[in-house]
């Protein structure tokens, strides 16, 4: 849905921890993505994103829990500030 929305220029806030938003994020709204992928790769894979193969996912059931309400709130505030 995020990719379809941005294709028609509808802003979206993407939440990313299990995949890299530079690879899978919405093309026109990457600045609105919450990116906890680096935190997830460090915590659950023990490596920085640059040390992983392109497209490596974090398949840990707690990865998305790294995203906080405050992370999302900041992106919403950023959107409305611009």
N, CA, C and O atoms as a GROMACS GRO file, in nm:
protein
  328
    1UNK      N    1   0.080  -0.122   0.000
    1UNK     CA    2   0.000   0.000   0.000
    1UNK      C    3   0.084   0.128   0.000
    1UNK      O    4   0.046   0.226  -0.063
    2UNK      N    5   0.197   0.128   0.070
    2UNK     CA    6   0.280   0.249   0.074
    2UNK      C    7   0.332   0.284  -0.064
    2UNK      O    8   0.335   0.401  -0.102
    3UNK      N    9   0.373   0.184  -0.140
    3UNK     CA   10   0.427   0.210  -0.273
    3UNK      C   11   0.317   0.261  -0.367
    3UNK      O   12   0.342   0.349  -0.450
    4UNK      N   13   0.198   0.206  -0.354
    4UNK     CA   14   0.087   0.252  -0.437
    4UNK      C   15   0.050   0.395  -0.401
    4UNK      O   16   0.021   0.476  -0.489
    5UNK      N   17   0.050   0.426  -0.273
    5UNK     CA   18   0.016   0.562  -0.229
    5UNK      C   19   0.118   0.663  -0.281
    5UNK      O   20   0.079   0.768  -0.332
    6UNK      N   21   0.244   0.633  -0.269
    6UNK     CA   22   0.344   0.730  -0.315
    6UNK      C   23   0.348   0.741  -0.466
    6UNK      O   24   0.388   0.844  -0.520
    7UNK      N   25   0.306   0.638  -0.536
    7UNK     CA   26   0.300   0.644  -0.682
    7UNK      C   27   0.203   0.753  -0.729
    7UNK      O   28   0.220   0.810  -0.836
    8UNK      N   29   0.102   0.780  -0.648
    8UNK     CA   30   0.007   0.888  -0.681
    8UNK      C   31   0.029   1.009  -0.590
    8UNK      O   32  -0.060   1.091  -0.570
    9UNK      N   33   0.151   1.017  -0.536
    9UNK     CA   34   0.197   1.132  -0.456
    9UNK      C   35   0.120   1.153  -0.327
    9UNK      O   36   0.104   1.266  -0.282
   10UNK      N   37   0.073   1.044  -0.267
   10UNK     CA   38   0.012   1.051  -0.135
   10UNK      C   39   0.120   1.022  -0.032
   10UNK      O   40   0.177   0.912  -0.035
   11UNK      N   41   0.150   1.113   0.058
   11UNK     CA   42   0.256   1.090   0.156
   11UNK      C   43   0.222   0.974   0.250
   11UNK      O   44   0.107   0.956   0.290
   12UNK      N   45   0.324   0.897   0.284
   12UNK     CA   46   0.308   0.788   0.380
   12UNK      C   47   0.424   0.792   0.479
   12UNK      O   48   0.532   0.840   0.447
   13UNK      N   49   0.398   0.742   0.596
   13UNK     CA   50   0.503   0.725   0.696
   13UNK      C   51   0.532   0.576   0.703
   13UNK      O   52   0.447   0.498   0.747
   14UNK      N   53   0.651   0.537   0.659
   14UNK     CA   54   0.689   0.396   0.658
   14UNK      C   55   0.760   0.359   0.787
   14UNK      O   56   0.837   0.438   0.842
   15UNK      N   57   0.734   0.239   0.834
   15UNK     CA   58   0.798   0.188   0.956
   15UNK      C   59   0.888   0.072   0.919
   15UNK      O   60   0.840  -0.032   0.872
   16UNK      N   61   1.018   0.089   0.940
   16UNK     CA   62   1.115  -0.010   0.895
   16UNK      C   63   1.210  -0.052   1.006
   16UNK      O   64   1.277   0.032   1.067
   17UNK      N   65   1.216  -0.180   1.030
   17UNK     CA   66   1.314  -0.239   1.121
   17UNK      C   67   1.362  -0.372   1.065
   17UNK      O   68   1.477  -0.411   1.088
   18UNK      N   69   1.278  -0.440   0.991
   18UNK     CA   70   1.316  -0.572   0.940
   18UNK      C   71   1.378  -0.565   0.801
   18UNK      O   72   1.441  -0.661   0.758
   19UNK      N   73   1.362  -0.453   0.732
   19UNK     CA   74   1.423  -0.437   0.601
   19UNK      C   75   1.475  -0.294   0.587
   19UNK      O   76   1.433  -0.204   0.659
   20UNK      N   77   1.567  -0.276   0.496
   20UNK     CA   78   1.632  -0.148   0.475
   20UNK      C   79   1.541  -0.057   0.391
   20UNK      O   80   1.510  -0.091   0.276
   21UNK      N   81   1.498   0.057   0.445
   21UNK     CA   82   1.411   0.144   0.367
   21UNK      C   83   1.478   0.203   0.244
   21UNK      O   84   1.410   0.248   0.152
   22UNK      N   85   1.612   0.202   0.240
   22UNK     CA   86   1.681   0.246   0.119
   22UNK      C   87   1.656   0.149   0.004
   22UNK      O   88   1.665   0.187  -0.113
   23UNK      N   89   1.623   0.026   0.038
   23UNK     CA   90   1.594  -0.076  -0.063
   23UNK      C   91   1.444  -0.094  -0.082
   23UNK      O   92   1.398  -0.107  -0.196
   24UNK      N   93   1.368  -0.094   0.026
   24UNK     CA   94   1.227  -0.130   0.017
   24UNK      C   95   1.131  -0.018   0.053
   24UNK      O   96   1.009  -0.037   0.048
   25UNK      N   97   1.183   0.098   0.087
   25UNK     CA   98   1.097   0.207   0.130
   25UNK      C   99   1.023   0.274   0.015
   25UNK      O  100   1.058   0.255  -0.101
   26UNK      N  101   0.922   0.352   0.048
   26UNK     CA  102   0.846   0.423  -0.055
   26UNK      C  103   0.933   0.527  -0.125
   26UNK      O  104   0.997   0.609  -0.059
   27UNK      N  105   0.934   0.524  -0.255
   27UNK     CA  106   1.027   0.603  -0.335
   27UNK      C  107   1.017   0.753  -0.309
   27UNK      O  108   1.120   0.820  -0.297
   28UNK      N  109   0.898   0.806  -0.299
   28UNK     CA  110   0.882   0.950  -0.286
   28UNK      C  111   0.871   0.999  -0.142
   28UNK      O  112   0.857   1.119  -0.119
   29UNK      N  113   0.879   0.910  -0.044
   29UNK     CA  114   0.860   0.951   0.096
   29UNK      C  115   0.966   0.894   0.190
   29UNK      O  116   0.938   0.872   0.308
   30UNK      N  117   1.084   0.869   0.141
   30UNK     CA  118   1.185   0.810   0.229
   30UNK      C  119   1.217   0.898   0.348
   30UNK      O  120   1.254   0.848   0.454
   31UNK      N  121   1.204   1.029   0.332
   31UNK     CA  122   1.232   1.119   0.444
   31UNK      C  123   1.131   1.104   0.556
   31UNK      O  124   1.155   1.149   0.669
   32UNK      N  125   1.017   1.041   0.527
   32UNK     CA  126   0.915   1.019   0.630
   32UNK      C  127   0.923   0.879   0.691
   32UNK      O  128   0.837   0.842   0.771
   33UNK      N  129   1.024   0.803   0.654
   33UNK     CA  130   1.037   0.667   0.708
   33UNK      C  131   1.103   0.668   0.846
   33UNK      O  132   1.201   0.740   0.869
   34UNK      N  133   1.049   0.589   0.935
   34UNK     CA  134   1.116   0.560   1.062
   34UNK      C  135   1.209   0.444   1.031
   34UNK      O  136   1.165   0.336   0.994
   35UNK      N  137   1.339   0.468   1.047
   35UNK     CA  138   1.438   0.367   1.009
   35UNK      C  139   1.507   0.312   1.134
   35UNK      O  140   1.600   0.373   1.187
   36UNK      N  141   1.463   0.197   1.178
   36UNK     CA  142   1.529   0.127   1.289
   36UNK      C  143   1.604   0.004   1.239
   36UNK      O  144   1.645  -0.081   1.317
   37UNK      N  145   1.620  -0.004   1.107
   37UNK     CA  146   1.693  -0.116   1.049
   37UNK      C  147   1.837  -0.125   1.103
   37UNK      O  148   1.880  -0.235   1.139
   38UNK      N  149   1.912  -0.015   1.110
   38UNK     CA  150   2.048  -0.026   1.167
   38UNK      C  151   2.048  -0.078   1.311
   38UNK      O  152   2.135  -0.156   1.349
   39UNK      N  153   1.951  -0.034   1.390
   39UNK     CA  154   1.941  -0.083   1.528
   39UNK      C  155   1.910  -0.232   1.531
   39UNK      O  156   1.966  -0.306   1.612
   40UNK      N  157   1.820  -0.274   1.443
   40UNK     CA  158   1.780  -0.415   1.439
   40UNK      C  159   1.895  -0.505   1.392
   40UNK      O  160   1.915  -0.613   1.447
   41UNK      N  161   1.970  -0.460   1.291
   41UNK     CA  162   2.081  -0.544   1.246
   41UNK      C  163   2.188  -0.556   1.354
   41UNK      O  164   2.247  -0.662   1.372
   42UNK      N  165   2.211  -0.447   1.425
   42UNK     CA  166   2.308  -0.450   1.533
   42UNK      C  167   2.263  -0.542   1.647
   42UNK      O  168   2.339  -0.626   1.694
   43UNK      N  169   2.139  -0.524   1.690
   43UNK     CA  170   2.090  -0.599   1.805
   43UNK      C  171   2.066  -0.746   1.775
   43UNK      O  172   2.100  -0.832   1.856
   44UNK      N  173   2.007  -0.776   1.660
   44UNK     CA  174   1.964  -0.914   1.634
   44UNK      C  175   2.058  -0.993   1.543
   44UNK      O  176   2.054  -1.116   1.542
   45UNK      N  177   2.141  -0.922   1.464
   45UNK     CA  178   2.236  -0.991   1.377
   45UNK      C  179   2.380  -0.967   1.417
   45UNK      O  180   2.471  -1.035   1.369
   46UNK      N  181   2.402  -0.869   1.505
   46UNK     CA  182   2.537  -0.840   1.551
   46UNK      C  183   2.625  -0.774   1.447
   46UNK      O  184   2.748  -0.781   1.456
   47UNK      N  185   2.564  -0.708   1.347
   47UNK     CA  186   2.641  -0.644   1.241
   47UNK      C  187   2.576  -0.511   1.201
   47UNK      O  188   2.456  -0.491   1.220
   48UNK      N  189   2.658  -0.423   1.147
   48UNK     CA  190   2.607  -0.299   1.089
   48UNK      C  191   2.548  -0.329   0.952
   48UNK      O  192   2.587  -0.428   0.889
   49UNK      N  193   2.455  -0.247   0.905
   49UNK     CA  194   2.396  -0.273   0.773
   49UNK      C  195   2.498  -0.286   0.661
   49UNK      O  196   2.481  -0.367   0.570
   50UNK      N  197   2.605  -0.207   0.667
   50UNK     CA  198   2.708  -0.214   0.563
   50UNK      C  199   2.784  -0.345   0.558
   50UNK      O  200   2.846  -0.377   0.457
   51UNK      N  201   2.779  -0.421   0.666
   51UNK     CA  202   2.848  -0.550   0.672
   51UNK      C  203   2.760  -0.664   0.623
   51UNK      O  204   2.804  -0.779   0.617
   52UNK      N  205   2.636  -0.634   0.587
   52UNK     CA  206   2.541  -0.736   0.542
   52UNK      C  207   2.527  -0.732   0.391
   52UNK      O  208   2.557  -0.632   0.327
   53UNK      N  209   2.480  -0.842   0.336
   53UNK     CA  210   2.452  -0.842   0.192
   53UNK      C  211   2.331  -0.754   0.166
   53UNK      O  212   2.241  -0.743   0.249
   54UNK      N  213   2.330  -0.691   0.048
   54UNK     CA  214   2.220  -0.603   0.010
   54UNK      C  215   2.090  -0.682   0.010
   54UNK      O  216   2.080  -0.788  -0.053
   55UNK      N  217   1.992  -0.633   0.080
   55UNK     CA  218   1.864  -0.702   0.087
   55UNK      C  219   1.848  -0.793   0.207
   55UNK      O  220   1.742  -0.853   0.226
   56UNK      N  221   1.952  -0.805   0.289
   56UNK     CA  222   1.943  -0.889   0.409
   56UNK      C  223   1.833  -0.836   0.499
   56UNK      O  224   1.828  -0.717   0.530
   57UNK      N  225   1.746  -0.926   0.542
   57UNK     CA  226   1.636  -0.887   0.631
   57UNK      C  227   1.666  -0.933   0.773
   57UNK      O  228   1.744  -1.024   0.796
   58UNK      N  229   1.602  -0.868   0.866
   58UNK     CA  230   1.610  -0.907   1.006
   58UNK      C  231   1.483  -0.985   1.036
   58UNK      O  232   1.374  -0.927   1.043
   59UNK      N  233   1.496  -1.114   1.054
   59UNK     CA  234   1.378  -1.198   1.075
   59UNK      C  235   1.368  -1.237   1.223
   59UNK      O  236   1.372  -1.354   1.260
   60UNK      N  237   1.354  -1.136   1.304
   60UNK     CA  238   1.340  -1.157   1.447
   60UNK      C  239   1.203  -1.104   1.488
   60UNK      O  240   1.166  -0.993   1.449
   61UNK      N  241   1.128  -1.180   1.567
   61UNK     CA  242   0.992  -1.137   1.601
   61UNK      C  243   0.983  -1.007   1.680
   61UNK      O  244   0.876  -0.946   1.686
   62UNK      N  245   1.092  -0.963   1.740
   62UNK     CA  246   1.088  -0.841   1.820
   62UNK      C  247   1.148  -0.720   1.748
   62UNK      O  248   1.156  -0.612   1.806
   63UNK      N  249   1.187  -0.736   1.624
   63UNK     CA  250   1.254  -0.626   1.553
   63UNK      C  251   1.166  -0.501   1.542
   63UNK      O  252   1.215  -0.391   1.565
   64UNK      N  253   1.040  -0.518   1.509
   64UNK     CA  254   0.953  -0.401   1.492
   64UNK      C  255   0.926  -0.329   1.624
   64UNK      O  256   0.885  -0.213   1.625
   65UNK      N  257   0.949  -0.397   1.734
   65UNK     CA  258   0.930  -0.334   1.865
   65UNK      C  259   1.034  -0.225   1.892
   65UNK      O  260   1.020  -0.147   1.986
   66UNK      N  261   1.138  -0.218   1.810
   66UNK     CA  262   1.237  -0.112   1.823
   66UNK      C  263   1.180   0.024   1.782
   66UNK      O  264   1.233   0.128   1.821
   67UNK      N  265   1.072   0.022   1.705
   67UNK     CA  266   1.007   0.146   1.664
   67UNK      C  267   0.917   0.194   1.777
   67UNK      O  268   0.831   0.120   1.825
   68UNK      N  269   0.938   0.317   1.818
   68UNK     CA  270   0.860   0.371   1.930
   68UNK      C  271   0.750   0.465   1.881
   68UNK      O  272   0.752   0.513   1.767
   69UNK      N  273   0.657   0.489   1.968
   69UNK     CA  274   0.551   0.586   1.937
   69UNK      C  275   0.612   0.723   1.913
   69UNK      O  276   0.567   0.797   1.825
   70UNK      N  277   0.715   0.757   1.989
   70UNK     CA  278   0.781   0.887   1.970
   70UNK      C  279   0.846   0.896   1.833
   70UNK      O  280   0.846   1.004   1.772
   71UNK      N  281   0.903   0.785   1.783
   71UNK     CA  282   0.960   0.784   1.647
   71UNK      C  283   0.853   0.823   1.545
   71UNK      O  284   0.876   0.908   1.459
   72UNK      N  285   0.738   0.761   1.557
   72UNK     CA  286   0.628   0.787   1.463
   72UNK      C  287   0.575   0.928   1.481
   72UNK      O  288   0.549   0.998   1.383
   73UNK      N  289   0.559   0.970   1.602
   73UNK     CA  290   0.510   1.105   1.630
   73UNK      C  291   0.603   1.211   1.569
   73UNK      O  292   0.555   1.310   1.513
   74UNK      N  293   0.734   1.191   1.579
   74UNK     CA  294   0.829   1.286   1.520
   74UNK      C  295   0.810   1.296   1.368
   74UNK      O  296   0.816   1.406   1.312
   75UNK      N  297   0.789   1.183   1.303
   75UNK     CA  298   0.769   1.185   1.158
   75UNK      C  299   0.638   1.255   1.121
   75UNK      O  300   0.632   1.327   1.022
   76UNK      N  301   0.535   1.234   1.201
   76UNK     CA  302   0.409   1.304   1.178
   76UNK      C  303   0.430   1.455   1.195
   76UNK      O  304   0.383   1.534   1.113
   77UNK      N  305   0.500   1.493   1.300
   77UNK     CA  306   0.530   1.635   1.322
   77UNK      C  307   0.613   1.692   1.207
   77UNK      O  308   0.587   1.803   1.162
   78UNK      N  309   0.713   1.616   1.160
   78UNK     CA  310   0.794   1.660   1.046
   78UNK      C  311   0.708   1.685   0.924
   78UNK      O  312   0.724   1.785   0.853
   79UNK      N  313   0.615   1.594   0.899
   79UNK     CA  314   0.528   1.607   0.782
   79UNK      C  315   0.445   1.734   0.791
   79UNK      O  316   0.439   1.811   0.694
   80UNK      N  317   0.383   1.758   0.904
   80UNK     CA  318   0.296   1.875   0.916
   80UNK      C  319   0.374   2.005   0.928
   80UNK      O  320   0.320   2.112   0.900
   81UNK      N  321   0.500   1.998   0.967
   81UNK     CA  322   0.584   2.118   0.974
   81UNK      C  323   0.625   2.166   0.835
   81UNK      O  324   0.658   2.284   0.816
   82UNK      N  325   0.624   2.076   0.739
   82UNK     CA  326   0.664   2.112   0.602
   82UNK      C  327   0.541   2.128   0.521
   82UNK      O  328   0.550   2.158   0.402
   0.00000   0.00000   0.00000
